[in-house]
């Protein structure tokens, strides 16, 4: 036990919960004090502080001694520690099993309250709008009686960050969303002999989340397959229509943004809030139906805005069906 005023005060508070007739030493004479209560308090302090510190990812001022020194702890953390020390002292000082059960229950309540206070403080510190909306789905409120409180907000946001790219691709690929449609010239060349009937190869457009269609000369739909980052087709390829990988979900249309949040929340909940998985999966399914219906009602053609600017291409001498060379060697196909 680190001997300082804060640690001694917590031990004194724990003793007052059990007895009002015992005073602990000051910092100046703690080293020479040999009273039974002081010795037992030091032992109980070591056990209790390790337990409280390990129960949560606390955000108190970082220090090598933080897990043995309560100087920077919040009042709620100190209260939780005091009740945990009282629990440890219940048998040595009071000698009754009923006292131990009482203080164990009260210590658990105080620790849960301290954790809730810490989680709310962390939540308020989040500034990203998308993350705030995600947390509102996963942890709309923190309840001290909940036996599945997260260790910290950071554990949730870290897990969500790890899943975000995969979820983005899933949502963009699940439907040919108008806002993300694009088209790009993808001229092809003939692949080596023996690849018939798919004798022409082109590249999947950069930033493609899902390929929708491949066109040959004259606006004719081509037959095509994808191999890695290459497209093989029956006829010479002129252009491809695809869903682009828009990496800013916060700027997506509201219905699709909501769909992304439900998918990310459901995947994050698998490990962080398992009791919400079934509910969030249901909300995702409903949001997907709504987003598809809203997308189908749109009468504009966003792909024109998001695709290539053919007027600018023409001024640069670029023709959509011109003799462009592929950028790469199609990964061994040619």
C-alpha positions as CSV (number, residue, x, y, z in Angstrom):
1,X,0.0,0.0,0.0
2,X,1.3,3.5,-0.9
3,X,1.2,5.6,2.2
4,X,-0.4,9.0,1.4
5,X,-3.3,11.1,2.6
6,X,-5.7,9.9,-0.1
7,X,-5.2,6.2,0.6
8,X,-5.4,6.6,4.3
9,X,-8.6,8.6,4.0
10,X,-10.2,5.8,1.9
11,X,-9.2,3.3,4.6
12,X,-10.6,5.6,7.3
13,X,-13.9,5.8,5.4
14,X,-14.1,2.0,5.2
15,X,-13.5,1.7,9.0
16,X,-16.2,4.3,9.7
17,X,-18.7,2.2,7.8
18,X,-18.0,-0.6,10.2
19,X,-17.0,1.2,13.4
20,X,-16.9,4.8,14.6
21,X,-14.5,4.3,17.4
22,X,-11.2,3.8,15.4
23,X,-9.0,6.4,13.9
24,X,-6.1,5.6,11.6
25,X,-2.7,7.2,11.7
26,X,-1.6,10.3,9.8
27,X,0.9,10.1,7.0
28,X,3.6,11.2,9.4
29,X,3.2,8.4,11.9
30,X,1.8,5.7,9.7
31,X,5.2,3.9,9.4
32,X,5.4,3.5,13.2
33,X,1.8,2.7,13.9
34,X,1.4,-0.9,14.9
35,X,-2.4,-1.0,15.7
36,X,-4.4,-4.1,14.7
37,X,-6.9,-1.9,12.7
38,X,-4.1,-0.2,10.7
39,X,-2.4,-3.5,9.8
40,X,-5.7,-5.1,8.7
41,X,-6.6,-2.0,6.8
42,X,-3.4,-2.2,4.8
43,X,-3.9,-5.8,3.9
44,X,-7.5,-5.2,2.9
45,X,-6.6,-2.1,0.9
46,X,-4.2,-4.1,-1.3
47,X,-6.8,-6.7,-2.1
48,X,-9.7,-4.3,-2.7
49,X,-7.8,-1.7,-4.8
50,X,-6.5,-4.5,-7.2
51,X,-10.1,-5.7,-7.6
52,X,-11.6,-2.2,-8.3
53,X,-8.8,-1.2,-10.7
54,X,-9.2,-4.4,-12.7
55,X,-13.0,-4.1,-13.0
56,X,-12.9,-1.4,-15.6
57,X,-10.7,0.6,-18.0
58,X,-10.7,3.7,-15.9
59,X,-9.7,7.0,-17.5
60,X,-8.2,8.7,-14.4
61,X,-4.9,10.5,-15.0
62,X,-2.4,7.9,-16.3
63,X,0.4,7.2,-14.0
64,X,2.6,4.2,-13.1
65,X,1.2,4.4,-9.6
66,X,-2.5,4.9,-10.4
67,X,-3.5,1.4,-9.6
68,X,-2.0,1.8,-6.1
69,X,-2.6,5.5,-5.4
70,X,-6.1,6.9,-5.2
71,X,-5.0,10.6,-5.4
72,X,-6.4,11.0,-8.9
73,X,-9.4,8.8,-8.5
74,X,-12.9,10.2,-8.8
75,X,-15.2,10.3,-5.8
76,X,-17.3,7.4,-7.1
77,X,-14.2,5.3,-7.5
78,X,-13.0,6.0,-3.9
79,X,-16.5,5.2,-2.6
80,X,-16.4,1.8,-4.5
81,X,-13.0,1.1,-3.0
82,X,-14.1,2.1,0.5
83,X,-17.0,-0.3,0.4
84,X,-14.7,-3.1,-1.0
85,X,-12.3,-2.5,1.9
86,X,-15.2,-2.6,4.3
87,X,-16.2,-6.0,2.8
88,X,-12.7,-7.3,3.4
89,X,-12.7,-6.1,7.0
90,X,-16.2,-7.4,7.8
91,X,-15.1,-10.7,9.1
92,X,-11.8,-9.6,10.8
93,X,-13.5,-6.7,12.6
94,X,-17.1,-7.7,12.9
95,X,-16.8,-11.5,12.8
96,X,-20.3,-12.1,11.3
97,X,-21.0,-13.8,7.9
98,X,-24.2,-11.7,7.5
99,X,-22.0,-8.5,7.7
100,X,-19.8,-9.9,4.9
101,X,-22.8,-10.6,2.7
102,X,-24.2,-7.1,3.3
103,X,-20.9,-5.3,2.5
104,X,-20.3,-7.5,-0.5
105,X,-23.6,-6.5,-1.9
106,X,-23.1,-2.8,-1.2
107,X,-19.5,-2.9,-2.6
108,X,-20.8,-4.4,-5.9
109,X,-23.5,-1.7,-6.1
110,X,-20.9,1.1,-5.5
111,X,-18.6,-0.3,-8.1
112,X,-21.4,-0.5,-10.7
113,X,-22.3,3.1,-10.0
114,X,-18.7,4.2,-10.4
115,X,-18.5,2.3,-13.7
116,X,-21.7,3.9,-15.0
117,X,-20.4,7.4,-14.1
118,X,-17.1,6.6,-15.9
119,X,-19.0,5.4,-19.0
120,X,-21.2,8.4,-19.2
121,X,-18.1,10.7,-18.9
122,X,-16.5,8.8,-21.8
123,X,-19.7,9.0,-23.9
124,X,-19.9,12.8,-23.4
125,X,-16.3,13.1,-24.7
126,X,-17.2,11.5,-28.0
127,X,-17.4,14.2,-30.7
128,X,-17.8,12.2,-34.0
129,X,-21.5,12.3,-35.0
130,X,-21.5,8.8,-36.5
131,X,-19.9,7.3,-33.4
132,X,-22.4,9.1,-31.2
133,X,-25.3,7.6,-33.2
134,X,-23.7,4.2,-33.1
135,X,-23.4,4.4,-29.3
136,X,-27.1,5.5,-29.0
137,X,-28.0,2.2,-30.7
138,X,-25.7,0.0,-28.7
139,X,-25.9,1.6,-25.2
140,X,-28.8,4.0,-25.1
141,X,-28.4,4.1,-21.3
142,X,-26.1,2.6,-18.7
143,X,-27.9,0.8,-15.8
144,X,-25.9,-0.1,-12.6
145,X,-28.0,-3.2,-12.3
146,X,-26.9,-4.4,-15.8
147,X,-24.5,-7.3,-15.4
148,X,-23.0,-6.7,-18.9
149,X,-21.6,-3.2,-18.6
150,X,-18.8,-2.6,-21.1
151,X,-15.3,-2.1,-19.8
152,X,-15.2,1.2,-21.5
153,X,-16.6,3.2,-24.4
154,X,-13.2,2.7,-26.1
155,X,-13.7,-1.1,-26.3
156,X,-16.9,-0.5,-28.2
157,X,-15.5,2.1,-30.6
158,X,-12.3,0.1,-31.2
159,X,-14.4,-2.9,-32.2
160,X,-16.6,-0.8,-34.4
161,X,-13.6,0.7,-36.1
162,X,-12.1,-2.7,-36.8
163,X,-15.4,-3.8,-38.5
164,X,-16.2,-0.5,-40.3
165,X,-14.6,-1.2,-43.6
166,X,-16.2,-4.7,-44.0
167,X,-19.6,-3.3,-43.0
168,X,-19.2,-0.5,-45.5
169,X,-18.6,-3.0,-48.3
170,X,-21.5,-5.1,-47.3
171,X,-24.0,-2.2,-47.3
172,X,-22.7,-0.9,-50.6
173,X,-22.8,-4.3,-52.2
174,X,-26.3,-5.3,-51.0
175,X,-28.1,-3.1,-53.5
176,X,-27.2,-0.9,-56.6
177,X,-27.7,2.4,-54.7
178,X,-28.4,5.4,-56.9
179,X,-26.1,7.7,-55.0
180,X,-23.1,5.5,-55.5
181,X,-23.6,4.4,-59.1
182,X,-20.8,5.2,-61.5
183,X,-19.5,4.3,-65.0
184,X,-16.1,4.3,-66.4
185,X,-14.4,3.4,-69.7
186,X,-12.7,0.1,-69.3
187,X,-11.1,-0.8,-72.6
188,X,-10.0,-4.4,-73.0
189,X,-7.5,-6.5,-74.8
190,X,-7.5,-10.1,-76.0
191,X,-6.4,-12.7,-73.5
192,X,-4.1,-15.6,-74.5
193,X,-5.4,-18.4,-76.7
194,X,-7.5,-21.0,-75.0
195,X,-9.6,-18.6,-72.9
196,X,-12.6,-18.7,-75.2
197,X,-15.5,-17.9,-74.9
198,X,-14.3,-15.2,-72.5
199,X,-11.6,-13.9,-74.8
200,X,-11.3,-10.3,-73.7
201,X,-10.0,-8.9,-70.4
202,X,-10.3,-5.5,-68.7
203,X,-9.7,-4.1,-65.3
204,X,-12.3,-3.7,-62.5
205,X,-12.6,0.1,-62.0
206,X,-10.6,1.5,-59.1
207,X,-12.8,2.1,-56.1
208,X,-15.4,-0.5,-57.2
209,X,-17.5,-2.0,-54.4
210,X,-19.7,-4.0,-56.7
211,X,-19.7,-4.4,-60.5
212,X,-23.2,-4.0,-62.0
213,X,-22.8,-4.3,-65.7
214,X,-20.2,-4.5,-68.5
215,X,-20.9,-3.0,-72.0
216,X,-19.5,-3.7,-75.4
217,X,-19.5,-1.4,-78.5
218,X,-22.9,0.0,-79.4
219,X,-24.2,0.0,-75.8
220,X,-24.7,-3.8,-75.9
221,X,-24.6,-5.6,-72.6
222,X,-21.6,-8.0,-72.4
223,X,-21.3,-11.4,-70.8
224,X,-18.6,-11.1,-68.1
225,X,-17.0,-12.6,-65.1
226,X,-14.6,-11.2,-62.5
227,X,-11.3,-12.8,-61.6
228,X,-9.6,-10.9,-58.8
229,X,-9.2,-7.4,-60.1
230,X,-9.8,-8.3,-63.8
231,X,-13.0,-8.6,-65.9
232,X,-13.2,-11.2,-68.6
233,X,-15.9,-10.9,-71.3
234,X,-17.1,-12.5,-74.5
235,X,-16.9,-9.3,-76.5
236,X,-14.5,-6.3,-76.4
237,X,-15.2,-4.3,-73.3
238,X,-16.0,-0.5,-73.6
239,X,-17.2,0.5,-70.2
240,X,-18.3,-0.8,-66.8
241,X,-21.1,0.4,-64.5
242,X,-20.5,-0.2,-60.8
243,X,-21.2,0.8,-57.3
244,X,-18.3,2.9,-56.1
245,X,-16.8,2.5,-52.7
246,X,-17.8,5.7,-51.1
247,X,-15.8,5.9,-47.9
248,X,-17.7,8.6,-46.1
249,X,-20.9,7.0,-44.6
250,X,-21.6,10.2,-42.7
251,X,-22.3,11.8,-46.1
252,X,-24.6,9.0,-47.5
253,X,-28.3,9.6,-47.9
254,X,-30.0,9.3,-44.5
255,X,-31.8,6.0,-45.1
256,X,-28.6,4.3,-46.3
257,X,-26.6,5.9,-43.5
258,X,-29.1,4.5,-41.0
259,X,-28.8,1.1,-42.7
260,X,-25.0,1.2,-42.3
261,X,-25.3,2.1,-38.6
262,X,-27.7,-0.8,-37.9
263,X,-25.3,-3.2,-39.7
264,X,-22.3,-1.9,-37.8
265,X,-24.2,-2.0,-34.5
266,X,-25.3,-5.6,-35.0
267,X,-21.8,-6.8,-35.9
268,X,-20.3,-4.9,-33.0
269,X,-22.9,-6.2,-30.6
270,X,-21.8,-9.8,-31.3
271,X,-18.9,-9.3,-28.8
272,X,-19.7,-6.1,-26.9
273,X,-23.5,-6.2,-26.3
274,X,-24.6,-9.8,-27.1
275,X,-28.1,-9.3,-25.6
276,X,-28.9,-6.8,-28.4
277,X,-27.8,-8.8,-31.4
278,X,-31.3,-10.2,-32.2
279,X,-33.0,-6.8,-31.9
280,X,-30.4,-5.0,-34.0
281,X,-30.5,-7.7,-36.7
282,X,-34.3,-7.1,-36.9
283,X,-33.8,-3.4,-37.2
284,X,-31.2,-3.9,-39.9
285,X,-33.6,-6.0,-42.0
286,X,-36.4,-3.4,-41.6
287,X,-33.9,-0.6,-42.5
288,X,-32.8,-2.5,-45.6
289,X,-36.4,-2.8,-46.9
290,X,-37.0,0.9,-46.3
291,X,-33.8,2.0,-47.9
292,X,-34.4,-0.1,-51.0
293,X,-37.9,1.2,-51.3
294,X,-36.7,4.8,-51.0
295,X,-33.9,4.2,-53.5
296,X,-36.4,2.7,-56.0
297,X,-38.6,5.8,-55.8
298,X,-35.8,8.2,-56.8
299,X,-36.3,9.5,-60.3
300,X,-32.9,11.2,-60.7
301,X,-29.7,9.6,-62.2
302,X,-27.0,10.2,-59.6
303,X,-24.5,8.1,-61.6
304,X,-24.2,11.0,-64.1
305,X,-23.0,13.2,-61.3
306,X,-20.7,10.7,-59.7
307,X,-19.4,9.1,-62.9
308,X,-16.9,10.3,-65.5
309,X,-17.4,13.8,-66.9
310,X,-17.5,13.0,-70.6
311,X,-17.3,16.6,-71.7
312,X,-14.1,17.1,-69.9
313,X,-12.8,13.8,-71.3
314,X,-13.7,15.0,-74.8
315,X,-11.7,18.3,-74.3
316,X,-8.7,16.2,-73.3
317,X,-9.1,14.1,-76.4
318,X,-10.3,11.0,-74.5
319,X,-13.0,9.0,-76.2
320,X,-15.1,6.5,-74.1
321,X,-14.5,3.8,-76.7
322,X,-11.1,5.0,-77.7
323,X,-8.0,2.8,-77.8
324,X,-6.9,3.1,-74.2
325,X,-4.4,0.6,-73.0
326,X,-5.0,-1.4,-69.8
327,X,-3.1,-0.1,-66.7
328,X,-1.8,-3.5,-65.7
329,X,-1.1,-7.0,-67.1
330,X,-4.4,-8.4,-65.6
331,X,-2.4,-10.5,-63.1
332,X,-1.0,-12.9,-65.6
333,X,-4.0,-13.2,-67.9
334,X,-2.2,-11.2,-70.6
